[in-house]
Amino acid sequence: MRGHEIPVEHRIERRYAVGAEPQPGGGVHFRVWAPKRQRVWVVLESLAGAPTEKELARDADGYFNGLVTEAGPGTFYRFRLDDLDSRPDPASRYQPEGPHGPSQVVDPLAFPWSDGAWPGLPLTGQVVYEMHVGTFTRVGTWQAALEQLSPLAELGVTAVEVMPVAEFPGRFGWGYDGVGYFAPFHAYGAPDDFRRFVDTAHSLGIGILLDVVYNHFGPDGCYLRDYADVYYCGRHHSDWGDTPCFDGPNSQPVREFFLANAAYWIDEFHLDGLRLDATQAIYDDSKPHILEEIGNRVRAAARGRRTIVVNENEPQHAQLVRPPAAGGYGLDMMWNDDWHHAAMVTLTGQDEAYFTDYRGSAQEFVSAAKYGFLYQGQWYRWQYQRRGRPAFDLEPARFVHFLANHDQVANAAGGRRPHELASPGRWRALTALLLLGPQTPMLFQGQEFSASAPFLFFADHHPELARIVDKGRRESLAEFPNLALPEMTALIAPPSEPTTFERCKLDHGERVLPGHREIWQLHKDLLHLRREDACFSAQRQGGVDGAVLDANAFVLRFFGEDGNDRLLIVNLGPTLHLDPSPEPLLAPPADSCWHVAWSSQDPAYGGVGTLPPEAAEANRRVPNRDAPRPRENWRVQGETALVLIPQPIGKEDHD
């Protein structure tokens, strides 16, 4: 050996700043940030004998690190901090016994990936499907979910958005109180089971997005404060707990911890992007903002694959999805609560709590189709402040529209799904608007076949925390006056009860049963139309215009090449008799007439049959030329959505 040259077998190769990483020459290199500690030992645990301790070296920045040749993939370990009992690794890749148990060394390079040709996900053309792994199937594991991916591909889903899987306490939960940021929840399976799920999805043409929670720390099982107080921000507090400190003195390692986590999921699990939870509660007064850096780190970790970073932002600040050159943060998509809230008022007739500022009117759906957010700076009574920022420049694909998601279904009485709260005709019509509209549609698991299982709030905590969580849940739902009634509060399922969790599990066998298979076919046909028809797949800015036909009815016109346009007529009220019809968007292209190409009233979907809406088309259907001609100009059946395409006018149509 010359000078201080390190032997090849002892050279350290690290992928991330923290965590346990197996080395090519053998052993495992451990690195942890613990600036409030003077000494740190890695404690190797074994069922065969007493634990083995190895002290780690401290550097000037508060990191402790060292190569432990006795460790390897599968080794169980913890860190002993000064005179404290041993703690799990904050960057543990696996917690097989939960967040309070030992960490386990994982070799991320051992998995045999087969998705080398997978290109990732572009911004446009996506159909998102929100999934909770624990309730998506009866078994509730990655392997069981994997077995249901093929039907989703057949349906037309292009991206599965998985609810948070970072290790959390208990046997079940939504995942939003995660504490093991790098460790997939142990009850769903081992890390390689997650990788296999992703690899299989890619083989079917489906990308995987992961919901991550960077706005607060979970209340049980988070040991970060034992390592460094600076993880926690004293200036801000979220509705869910303490928030990370991204802009305080000496907070760069905190930023790096979360940036490494964002990159880790993309790199080591080949994910196609992230969904960032409640970004309004991610506080950072420094520049660049941590959200901008997360987007950059995700793209870099993908190594050329296309990625999507979706974000939930309650105040709907459009700059999040603008490029940095335009003053934005460079993220890709945003959930559009405005669209959902208008839809729910239409479906249910209820406008309490955060539905207060919506009427469910035809005008709202026309405006949303054209501009995305309904509130772009107007006064918002529910919050006593202005809501939103101007978003006229944003492409339609950047807005994620949905009729259901985990929060909204759980906030309904008894966790009932929206199809149970509305008439079948109106539900089918709004489903057509969701799946054919120019924005990015998202389905919530089971929506595609009108699943009978509810989706409730569930969280398995120790008794004292369970009592606090249950109380908080009831107080939150009390924002809705009807849910505060005694007869309704009695129906709120205790979150910590195993039966609450079990009731939410889907039965995919329902897809072929009467009352469910029709809705499955509805979704399948609409997504095929969205994918194959150039007008509906374009998602072109300015490619759609709309007009109100009635308080409950409207038309959207999708402009195609050479006048090959499409009309989507949606009537959410009773049958509309439109005579006269002085609306130019209803006029067919030159030398054409409108023909019904798709109807939500098709008997295959449980409908009552479709009458042609336009008098000219109705005349063509009259078999006896001497029969009385229809007197109406346009007649649109109640609670119906129609897709009309132009057809050339024949000689007989001029007579």
C-alpha positions as CSV (number, residue, x, y, z in Angstrom):
1,M,0.0,0.0,0.0
2,R,1.5,3.4,-1.0
3,G,1.0,6.3,1.4
4,H,-2.5,6.5,2.8
5,E,-4.1,4.7,-0.1
6,I,-7.1,2.6,1.0
7,P,-7.2,-1.0,-0.1
8,V,-9.8,-1.7,-2.7
9,E,-11.7,-4.1,-0.5
10,H,-12.0,-1.3,2.2
11,R,-13.0,1.6,-0.1
12,I,-16.2,3.2,0.9
13,E,-18.9,3.7,-1.7
14,R,-22.0,5.6,-0.4
15,R,-25.2,6.3,-2.2
16,Y,-26.7,8.6,0.4
17,A,-25.5,10.7,3.3
18,V,-27.2,8.6,5.9
19,G,-28.1,5.0,6.5
20,A,-26.5,1.5,6.4
21,E,-25.0,0.6,3.0
22,P,-23.4,-2.7,2.2
23,Q,-20.0,-2.3,0.6
24,P,-18.7,-4.1,-2.6
25,G,-15.7,-5.3,-0.6
26,G,-17.7,-6.7,2.2
27,G,-19.1,-5.3,5.4
28,V,-21.6,-2.4,5.9
29,H,-20.8,1.3,6.2
30,F,-23.0,3.0,8.8
31,R,-23.5,6.8,8.8
32,V,-25.9,8.8,11.0
33,W,-26.3,12.5,11.9
34,A,-26.3,13.0,15.7
35,P,-24.8,16.4,16.5
36,K,-26.2,16.4,20.0
37,R,-24.3,13.3,20.9
38,Q,-20.7,12.8,21.9
39,R,-20.4,9.1,21.2
40,V,-22.4,6.7,19.0
41,W,-22.1,2.9,18.8
42,V,-23.8,0.6,16.2
43,V,-25.2,-2.4,18.1
44,L,-25.4,-5.6,16.0
45,E,-28.2,-7.8,17.3
46,S,-28.2,-11.6,16.9
47,L,-30.5,-14.3,18.1
48,A,-27.4,-16.5,18.6
49,G,-25.7,-14.5,21.2
50,A,-25.1,-11.2,22.9
51,P,-25.1,-8.0,20.8
52,T,-21.9,-6.7,19.3
53,E,-21.0,-3.0,19.6
54,K,-18.8,-1.0,17.3
55,E,-18.1,2.6,18.0
56,L,-18.5,5.0,15.1
57,A,-16.1,8.0,14.4
58,R,-17.5,11.5,14.7
59,D,-16.7,14.2,12.2
60,A,-16.9,18.0,12.5
61,D,-20.4,18.2,11.1
62,G,-21.9,15.9,13.7
63,Y,-22.0,12.8,11.5
64,F,-20.9,9.4,13.0
65,N,-19.7,6.8,10.6
66,G,-17.7,3.6,10.2
67,L,-17.3,0.4,8.3
68,V,-18.4,-2.7,10.2
69,T,-17.0,-5.8,8.5
70,E,-19.1,-8.2,10.7
71,A,-22.3,-6.8,9.3
72,G,-24.0,-7.6,6.0
73,P,-27.4,-7.7,4.3
74,G,-30.0,-9.0,6.8
75,T,-28.1,-7.8,9.9
76,F,-30.3,-6.4,12.6
77,Y,-28.8,-3.3,14.4
78,R,-29.6,-0.2,16.4
79,F,-27.6,2.9,17.5
80,R,-26.6,3.5,21.1
81,L,-26.4,7.2,21.8
82,D,-24.2,8.2,24.7
83,D,-25.8,6.7,27.7
84,L,-29.3,6.2,26.2
85,D,-30.8,2.9,25.4
86,S,-30.4,1.8,21.8
87,R,-32.5,3.5,19.1
88,P,-33.4,2.4,15.5
89,D,-31.7,4.1,12.6
90,P,-33.5,7.2,11.4
91,A,-32.6,6.2,7.9
92,S,-33.4,2.5,8.3
93,R,-34.2,0.7,5.0
94,Y,-36.4,-1.8,6.9
95,Q,-38.1,-2.2,10.3
96,P,-39.4,-5.8,10.3
97,E,-40.7,-5.4,13.8
98,G,-42.1,-1.9,13.5
99,P,-40.7,1.5,14.3
100,H,-39.7,0.6,17.9
101,G,-37.8,-2.5,16.9
102,P,-34.3,-3.1,15.4
103,S,-33.4,-1.8,11.9
104,Q,-32.2,-4.3,9.2
105,V,-29.5,-3.9,6.6
106,V,-30.9,-4.1,3.1
107,D,-28.9,-4.5,-0.2
108,P,-30.9,-2.4,-2.7
109,L,-28.7,-3.7,-5.6
110,A,-29.6,-7.3,-5.2
111,F,-33.0,-7.1,-6.8
112,P,-33.2,-8.4,-10.4
113,W,-35.0,-5.5,-12.1
114,S,-36.5,-6.1,-15.6
115,D,-37.7,-2.6,-16.4
116,G,-34.6,-1.2,-18.1
117,A,-36.5,0.0,-21.1
118,W,-39.2,1.7,-19.0
119,P,-39.3,5.4,-20.0
120,G,-41.2,6.8,-17.0
121,L,-44.3,9.0,-17.1
122,P,-44.9,12.1,-19.3
123,L,-47.0,15.0,-18.0
124,T,-49.9,14.3,-20.4
125,G,-52.0,11.2,-20.9
126,Q,-52.1,10.1,-17.3
127,V,-55.0,8.4,-15.5
128,V,-54.1,8.2,-11.8
129,Y,-55.4,5.6,-9.4
130,E,-55.1,6.2,-5.7
131,M,-54.4,3.0,-3.7
132,H,-54.0,2.1,0.0
133,V,-52.1,-1.1,0.0
134,G,-53.5,-2.5,3.2
135,T,-57.2,-2.3,2.0
136,F,-56.7,-2.6,-1.7
137,T,-57.0,-6.4,-1.3
138,R,-58.3,-8.7,1.4
139,V,-54.7,-9.8,2.2
140,G,-53.3,-6.3,2.2
141,T,-49.7,-7.0,0.9
142,W,-47.6,-5.9,-2.0
143,Q,-47.9,-9.4,-3.5
144,A,-51.7,-9.4,-3.3
145,A,-51.8,-5.9,-4.8
146,L,-49.5,-7.0,-7.6
147,E,-52.0,-9.6,-8.6
148,Q,-54.6,-6.9,-9.3
149,L,-52.4,-4.7,-11.5
150,S,-53.4,-6.4,-14.7
151,P,-57.1,-5.5,-14.4
152,L,-56.0,-1.9,-13.8
153,A,-53.9,-1.9,-16.9
154,E,-56.9,-3.4,-18.8
155,L,-59.1,-0.6,-17.4
156,G,-56.8,2.1,-18.7
157,V,-55.0,3.3,-15.6
158,T,-51.5,4.6,-16.3
159,A,-50.3,5.6,-12.9
160,V,-50.9,4.2,-9.4
161,E,-50.5,6.7,-6.6
162,V,-49.8,4.7,-3.5
163,M,-50.8,6.2,-0.1
164,P,-47.8,6.6,2.3
165,V,-45.9,3.5,3.2
166,A,-43.1,4.9,5.4
167,E,-43.0,2.8,8.5
168,F,-45.6,3.8,11.1
169,P,-46.7,2.3,14.4
170,G,-49.4,-0.3,14.8
171,R,-50.9,-3.0,12.6
172,F,-52.8,-0.7,10.3
173,G,-53.2,3.0,9.4
174,W,-53.4,5.4,6.5
175,G,-49.7,6.1,6.7
176,Y,-49.7,9.8,7.2
177,D,-48.0,9.5,10.6
178,G,-45.0,7.8,9.3
179,V,-41.7,7.9,11.2
180,G,-39.4,5.5,9.3
181,Y,-39.0,7.6,6.2
182,F,-36.8,5.2,4.3
183,A,-38.5,1.9,5.5
184,P,-41.5,0.5,3.7
185,F,-44.2,-0.5,6.2
186,H,-43.4,-4.0,7.3
187,A,-46.9,-5.4,7.3
188,Y,-47.1,-4.9,3.5
189,G,-44.1,-7.1,2.9
190,A,-40.3,-6.8,2.6
191,P,-38.7,-4.0,0.6
192,D,-38.1,-6.4,-2.4
193,D,-41.8,-7.1,-2.4
194,F,-42.4,-3.4,-3.1
195,R,-39.7,-3.5,-5.8
196,R,-41.4,-6.5,-7.4
197,F,-44.7,-4.6,-7.3
198,V,-43.1,-1.7,-9.2
199,D,-41.3,-3.9,-11.7
200,T,-44.5,-5.7,-12.5
201,A,-46.4,-2.5,-12.9
202,H,-43.9,-1.2,-15.4
203,S,-44.2,-4.4,-17.4
204,L,-47.9,-3.7,-17.7
205,G,-47.4,0.0,-18.7
206,I,-48.3,1.4,-15.3
207,G,-46.1,3.9,-13.4
208,I,-46.0,4.2,-9.6
209,L,-46.1,7.4,-7.6
210,L,-45.6,7.4,-3.8
211,D,-47.4,9.7,-1.4
212,V,-44.8,11.1,1.0
213,V,-45.4,13.2,4.1
214,Y,-42.7,15.9,4.7
215,N,-45.0,18.4,6.6
216,H,-44.9,16.9,10.1
217,F,-43.4,14.1,12.2
218,G,-45.6,11.2,13.4
219,P,-46.4,11.3,17.2
220,D,-45.3,7.7,18.0
221,G,-42.0,6.0,17.1
222,C,-40.1,9.1,15.8
223,Y,-36.7,9.1,17.5
224,L,-35.1,12.0,15.5
225,R,-35.1,14.3,18.5
226,D,-32.7,11.9,20.3
227,Y,-30.2,12.5,17.5
228,A,-30.7,16.2,16.8
229,D,-33.1,18.9,18.1
230,V,-32.7,20.9,14.9
231,Y,-34.9,18.4,13.0
232,Y,-37.8,20.2,14.7
233,C,-39.1,23.7,13.9
234,G,-40.1,25.8,16.8
235,R,-41.6,28.6,14.7
236,H,-44.2,26.6,12.9
237,H,-46.7,23.9,13.8
238,S,-49.1,22.0,11.6
239,D,-52.5,20.6,12.3
240,W,-50.9,17.2,12.6
241,G,-47.9,17.8,14.8
242,D,-44.3,19.2,14.8
243,T,-42.9,20.3,11.5
244,P,-39.4,19.8,10.1
245,C,-37.0,22.7,10.2
246,F,-35.8,23.4,6.7
247,D,-34.5,27.0,7.1
248,G,-33.0,27.3,10.6
249,P,-29.4,27.5,11.7
250,N,-27.5,24.3,10.9
251,S,-30.5,22.8,9.1
252,Q,-28.7,21.7,6.0
253,P,-28.4,18.1,7.2
254,V,-32.2,18.2,7.8
255,R,-32.8,19.3,4.3
256,E,-30.4,16.7,3.0
257,F,-32.2,14.0,5.0
258,F,-35.5,14.7,3.2
259,L,-34.0,15.4,-0.2
260,A,-32.2,12.0,0.1
261,N,-35.5,10.4,1.0
262,A,-37.1,11.8,-2.1
263,A,-34.3,10.6,-4.3
264,Y,-34.1,7.2,-2.5
265,W,-37.7,6.2,-3.5
266,I,-37.0,7.1,-7.1
267,D,-33.6,5.5,-7.3
268,E,-33.8,2.3,-5.3
269,F,-37.4,1.5,-6.0
270,H,-37.6,2.8,-9.6
271,L,-40.7,4.9,-8.7
272,D,-42.0,7.4,-11.3
273,G,-42.6,10.3,-9.0
274,L,-44.1,11.4,-5.7
275,R,-47.2,13.0,-4.3
276,L,-46.3,15.6,-1.7
277,D,-48.9,15.8,1.1
278,A,-50.2,19.2,2.3
279,T,-47.4,21.3,0.9
280,Q,-49.0,24.4,2.5
281,A,-47.6,23.1,5.8
282,I,-44.0,22.6,4.4
283,Y,-42.4,25.8,5.7
284,D,-39.2,27.2,4.3
285,D,-38.2,30.9,4.1
286,S,-34.9,30.2,2.4
287,K,-34.1,30.0,-1.3
288,P,-34.4,27.8,-3.2
289,H,-37.5,26.5,-1.4
290,I,-37.2,22.9,-0.3
291,L,-40.1,22.0,-2.6
292,E,-38.1,23.2,-5.6
293,E,-35.1,21.2,-4.5
294,I,-37.3,18.1,-4.0
295,G,-38.4,18.4,-7.6
296,N,-34.9,18.7,-8.8
297,R,-33.7,15.8,-6.7
298,V,-36.5,13.6,-8.0
299,R,-35.6,14.3,-11.7
300,A,-31.9,13.8,-11.0
301,A,-32.5,10.4,-9.3
302,A,-34.5,9.2,-12.2
303,R,-31.4,9.3,-14.5
304,G,-33.4,10.2,-17.6
305,R,-36.7,8.5,-16.9
306,R,-39.6,10.9,-16.9
307,T,-41.1,11.7,-13.5
308,I,-44.1,13.4,-12.1
309,V,-44.3,15.2,-8.8
310,V,-47.9,15.8,-7.7
311,N,-48.7,18.1,-4.8
312,E,-51.6,18.7,-2.5
313,N,-51.9,22.4,-1.6
314,E,-55.1,23.4,0.1
315,P,-54.8,27.2,-0.7
316,Q,-54.1,26.2,-4.4
317,H,-51.0,28.3,-5.0
318,A,-50.4,27.9,-8.7
319,Q,-46.7,28.9,-8.6
320,L,-46.0,25.4,-7.3
321,V,-46.3,24.0,-10.8
322,R,-44.7,26.9,-12.7
323,P,-41.1,26.6,-13.8
324,P,-38.5,28.4,-11.6
325,A,-37.8,30.8,-14.5
326,A,-41.4,32.0,-14.1
327,G,-41.2,32.3,-10.4
328,G,-42.4,28.8,-9.6
329,Y,-41.2,25.8,-7.8
330,G,-41.1,23.5,-10.9
331,L,-43.4,20.7,-9.6
332,D,-45.7,19.0,-12.1
333,M,-49.3,18.6,-10.9
334,M,-51.8,19.8,-8.2
335,W,-54.9,18.3,-6.8
336,N,-57.9,20.5,-7.6
337,D,-60.2,20.5,-4.6
338,D,-62.4,23.1,-6.3
339,W,-63.6,20.6,-8.9
340,H,-64.3,17.9,-6.3
341,H,-66.3,20.3,-4.1
342,A,-68.5,21.5,-6.9
343,A,-69.1,17.9,-7.9
344,M,-70.1,16.9,-4.4
345,V,-72.6,19.7,-4.1
346,T,-74.1,18.6,-7.4
347,L,-74.2,15.0,-6.3
348,T,-75.6,15.4,-2.8
349,G,-77.2,18.8,-2.6
350,Q,-75.2,19.5,0.6
351,D,-73.1,22.6,0.9
352,E,-71.8,22.6,4.5
353,A,-68.3,23.2,5.9
354,Y,-65.7,23.4,3.1
355,F,-68.4,22.9,0.5
356,T,-69.9,26.3,1.5
357,D,-68.5,28.3,-1.4
358,Y,-69.7,26.1,-4.2
359,R,-73.0,25.8,-6.0
360,G,-72.5,22.7,-8.1
361,S,-73.7,24.7,-11.1
362,A,-73.1,24.2,-14.8
363,Q,-71.0,27.3,-14.9
364,E,-68.5,25.9,-12.4
365,F,-67.9,22.8,-14.5
366,V,-67.4,24.9,-17.7
367,S,-65.0,27.2,-15.9
368,A,-63.0,24.3,-14.4
369,A,-62.7,22.7,-17.8
370,K,-61.3,25.9,-19.2
371,Y,-59.2,27.3,-16.3
372,G,-58.7,24.5,-13.7
373,F,-59.1,26.2,-10.3
374,L,-62.4,28.0,-9.7
375,Y,-60.9,30.2,-7.0
376,Q,-57.9,32.1,-8.3
377,G,-57.9,35.0,-5.8
378,Q,-61.6,35.6,-5.0
379,W,-63.0,36.0,-1.5
380,Y,-63.7,32.6,0.2
381,R,-66.3,32.8,2.9
382,W,-65.4,29.5,4.6
383,Q,-61.9,30.7,5.5
384,Y,-62.6,34.5,5.7
385,Q,-59.9,35.2,3.2
386,R,-59.0,35.1,-0.5
387,R,-58.4,31.7,-2.0
388,G,-56.0,30.7,-4.8
389,R,-53.7,32.5,-7.2
390,P,-54.1,33.2,-10.9
391,A,-53.6,30.0,-12.9
392,F,-54.8,30.9,-16.4
393,D,-51.4,30.0,-17.9
394,L,-51.3,26.5,-16.6
395,E,-51.8,23.5,-18.9
396,P,-54.9,21.3,-18.2
397,A,-52.8,18.3,-17.4
398,R,-51.3,20.0,-14.4
399,F,-54.7,19.9,-12.6
400,V,-55.7,16.5,-11.0
401,H,-59.5,16.1,-10.9
402,F,-61.3,13.5,-8.8
403,L,-64.7,12.5,-7.5
404,A,-63.2,10.7,-4.6
405,N,-60.0,10.4,-2.6
406,H,-59.1,8.9,0.8
407,D,-59.9,12.1,2.7
408,Q,-63.2,12.9,1.0
409,V,-64.6,9.4,1.2
410,A,-63.7,9.1,4.9
411,N,-65.2,12.5,5.6
412,A,-68.6,11.3,4.3
413,A,-71.0,9.9,6.9
414,G,-70.0,6.3,7.5
415,G,-67.2,6.5,4.9
416,R,-69.8,6.0,2.2
417,R,-68.6,6.4,-1.4
418,P,-70.0,9.2,-3.6
419,H,-71.9,6.8,-5.8
420,E,-74.0,5.8,-2.8
421,L,-74.9,9.5,-2.1
422,A,-76.1,10.3,-5.6
423,S,-78.6,9.2,-8.2
424,P,-77.1,6.6,-10.7
425,G,-77.7,8.8,-13.7
426,R,-76.0,11.8,-12.2
427,W,-73.1,9.7,-11.0
428,R,-72.5,8.2,-14.5
429,A,-72.8,11.7,-16.1
430,L,-70.2,13.2,-13.8
431,T,-67.9,10.1,-14.2
432,A,-68.0,10.9,-18.0
433,L,-67.0,14.5,-17.3
434,L,-64.2,13.4,-15.0
435,L,-62.7,10.8,-17.5
436,L,-63.1,12.8,-20.7
437,G,-62.3,16.3,-19.3
438,P,-59.0,17.9,-20.3
439,Q,-57.5,17.8,-16.9
440,T,-55.8,14.7,-15.4
441,P,-58.4,12.3,-13.9
442,M,-57.8,10.4,-10.7
443,L,-59.8,7.4,-9.4
444,F,-59.9,6.2,-5.8
445,Q,-59.6,2.5,-5.3
446,G,-62.8,0.6,-5.9
447,Q,-64.5,3.6,-7.6
448,E,-64.1,1.8,-11.0
449,F,-66.7,-0.8,-10.0
450,S,-68.7,1.0,-7.3
451,A,-67.2,-1.0,-4.5
452,S,-69.5,-1.7,-1.6
453,A,-66.7,-1.3,1.0
454,P,-66.6,2.0,2.8
455,F,-63.3,3.9,3.4
456,L,-63.0,5.0,7.0
457,F,-60.3,6.7,9.0
458,F,-58.3,4.0,10.8
459,A,-55.1,4.1,12.9
460,D,-53.8,1.5,15.3
461,H,-52.3,3.5,18.2
462,H,-51.6,2.7,21.9
463,P,-54.7,3.5,24.1
464,E,-53.9,7.0,25.1
465,L,-52.9,8.2,21.7
466,A,-55.9,6.3,20.2
467,R,-58.2,8.3,22.5
468,I,-56.6,11.6,21.4
469,V,-56.9,10.7,17.7
470,D,-60.5,9.6,18.1
471,K,-61.4,12.9,19.8
472,G,-59.6,14.9,17.1
473,R,-61.3,13.0,14.4
474,R,-64.8,13.7,15.9
475,E,-63.9,17.4,16.3
476,S,-62.8,17.6,12.6
477,L,-66.0,16.0,11.3
478,A,-68.1,18.3,13.5
479,E,-67.3,21.1,10.9
480,F,-70.2,19.5,9.0
481,P,-73.3,20.4,11.0
482,N,-75.1,17.2,10.1
483,L,-72.2,15.0,11.3
484,A,-72.2,16.8,14.6
485,L,-75.8,15.5,15.3
486,P,-75.9,12.8,18.0
487,E,-77.4,10.2,15.7
488,M,-74.5,10.8,13.3
489,T,-71.6,10.9,15.8
490,A,-72.8,7.5,17.1
491,L,-72.0,6.1,13.6
492,I,-68.3,7.3,13.6
493,A,-66.2,4.2,13.7
494,P,-63.4,4.1,16.3
495,P,-60.2,4.5,14.3
496,S,-58.2,2.0,16.4
497,E,-60.7,-0.8,16.1
498,P,-59.5,-3.6,13.8
499,T,-63.0,-4.0,12.5
500,T,-62.9,-0.4,11.2
501,F,-59.8,-1.3,9.1
502,E,-61.2,-4.7,8.0
503,R,-64.5,-3.2,6.7
504,C,-62.5,-1.0,4.2
505,K,-61.0,-3.9,2.3
506,L,-62.0,-4.3,-1.3
507,D,-63.6,-7.3,-2.8
508,H,-62.4,-7.3,-6.4
509,G,-64.8,-10.2,-7.2
510,E,-67.5,-7.5,-7.2
511,R,-66.3,-6.4,-10.6
512,V,-68.3,-9.1,-12.3
513,L,-71.4,-8.9,-10.2
514,P,-74.6,-7.1,-11.3
515,G,-74.7,-3.5,-10.3
516,H,-70.9,-3.4,-10.4
517,R,-69.8,-4.8,-13.7
518,E,-71.9,-2.1,-15.5
519,I,-69.8,0.6,-13.8
520,W,-66.6,-1.2,-14.6
521,Q,-67.6,-1.3,-18.2
522,L,-68.5,2.4,-18.0
523,H,-65.0,3.3,-16.8
524,K,-63.3,1.0,-19.3
525,D,-65.2,2.4,-22.3
526,L,-64.6,6.0,-21.2
527,L,-60.9,5.5,-20.7
528,H,-60.6,3.8,-24.0
529,L,-62.4,6.8,-25.6
530,R,-60.1,9.2,-23.8
531,R,-57.0,7.3,-24.9
532,E,-57.9,6.6,-28.5
533,D,-59.8,9.8,-29.5
534,A,-57.4,12.6,-30.5
535,C,-59.6,15.3,-29.2
536,F,-60.0,13.9,-25.7
537,S,-56.3,12.8,-25.4
538,A,-54.8,16.1,-26.5
539,Q,-55.1,18.0,-23.2
540,R,-54.2,21.0,-25.2
541,Q,-54.3,24.5,-23.6
542,G,-57.1,26.4,-25.2
543,G,-58.4,23.2,-26.8
544,V,-61.7,23.2,-25.0
545,D,-64.5,25.8,-24.8
546,G,-67.8,25.5,-23.0
547,A,-71.2,27.1,-22.6
548,V,-74.0,26.9,-20.1
549,L,-77.2,25.6,-21.6
550,D,-79.2,25.6,-18.4
551,A,-78.7,25.9,-14.6
552,N,-77.8,22.2,-14.6
553,A,-76.6,21.6,-18.2
554,F,-73.6,22.6,-20.2
555,V,-71.7,21.7,-23.4
556,L,-67.9,21.4,-23.8
557,R,-66.5,21.5,-27.3
558,F,-63.2,19.8,-27.9
559,F,-61.5,21.3,-31.0
560,G,-59.9,18.8,-33.4
561,E,-58.0,19.1,-36.6
562,D,-59.9,20.2,-39.8
563,G,-63.2,20.7,-37.8
564,N,-63.2,17.1,-36.5
565,D,-64.5,18.4,-33.2
566,R,-66.2,16.6,-30.3
567,L,-69.1,17.7,-28.1
568,L,-69.5,16.6,-24.5
569,I,-73.0,17.5,-23.3
570,V,-73.7,17.0,-19.7
571,N,-77.1,17.5,-18.1
572,L,-77.1,17.0,-14.4
573,G,-80.8,18.0,-14.0
574,P,-84.1,17.0,-15.5
575,T,-84.6,16.6,-19.3
576,L,-83.6,19.8,-21.0
577,H,-85.9,21.2,-23.8
578,L,-83.6,23.7,-25.6
579,D,-85.7,25.5,-28.2
580,P,-84.4,27.8,-29.6
581,S,-80.7,27.0,-29.3
582,P,-78.7,30.2,-29.9
583,E,-75.4,28.8,-28.8
584,P,-72.6,28.5,-31.5
585,L,-70.8,25.7,-29.7
586,L,-73.7,23.5,-30.6
587,A,-73.4,24.1,-34.3
588,P,-71.9,21.2,-36.2
589,P,-68.8,21.7,-38.5
590,A,-69.6,22.6,-42.0
591,D,-71.5,20.1,-44.1
592,S,-71.9,17.8,-41.0
593,C,-74.4,16.9,-38.4
594,W,-73.9,15.6,-34.9
595,H,-74.1,11.8,-34.2
596,V,-74.2,10.2,-30.7
597,A,-71.0,8.2,-30.3
598,W,-71.4,7.5,-26.6
599,S,-74.1,7.9,-24.0
600,S,-74.1,7.4,-20.2
601,Q,-77.7,6.1,-20.7
602,D,-76.5,3.1,-22.6
603,P,-78.2,0.0,-21.0
604,A,-74.8,-1.6,-20.8
605,Y,-74.1,0.9,-18.0
606,G,-77.5,0.6,-16.3
607,G,-79.0,3.4,-18.4
608,V,-82.5,3.7,-19.9
609,G,-81.5,4.1,-23.6
610,T,-80.7,7.2,-25.6
611,L,-82.7,9.5,-27.7
612,P,-80.8,11.7,-30.2
613,P,-80.6,15.1,-28.7
614,E,-80.6,17.3,-31.9
615,A,-83.7,17.5,-34.1
616,A,-81.7,17.0,-37.3
617,E,-80.3,13.7,-36.0
618,A,-83.7,12.7,-34.6
619,N,-85.2,13.3,-38.1
620,R,-82.8,10.8,-39.6
621,R,-84.1,8.2,-37.2
622,V,-87.7,8.6,-38.3
623,P,-88.4,5.5,-40.6
624,N,-91.6,7.0,-42.2
625,R,-90.8,10.2,-44.1
626,D,-94.4,11.2,-43.8
627,A,-94.4,11.0,-40.0
628,P,-94.6,14.2,-38.0
629,R,-91.2,15.9,-37.5
630,P,-90.0,16.6,-34.0
631,R,-90.9,20.1,-33.0
632,E,-88.0,20.6,-30.5
633,N,-84.6,21.9,-31.5
634,W,-82.5,20.1,-28.8
635,R,-83.8,17.7,-26.2
636,V,-81.2,16.3,-23.7
637,Q,-82.3,13.6,-21.4
638,G,-82.1,14.2,-17.7
639,E,-79.0,13.2,-15.8
640,T,-77.2,12.2,-19.0
641,A,-73.8,12.8,-20.6
642,L,-73.4,12.4,-24.3
643,V,-70.4,12.4,-26.7
644,L,-71.3,13.7,-30.2
645,I,-69.1,13.4,-33.2
646,P,-69.6,15.1,-36.6
647,Q,-70.7,13.0,-39.6
648,P,-71.0,14.2,-43.2
649,I,-74.4,15.2,-44.3
650,G,-75.8,12.9,-47.0
651,K,-78.2,14.0,-49.8
652,E,-81.2,12.8,-47.8
653,D,-80.3,15.1,-44.9
654,H,-80.8,18.2,-47.2
655,D,-84.3,17.2,-48.1
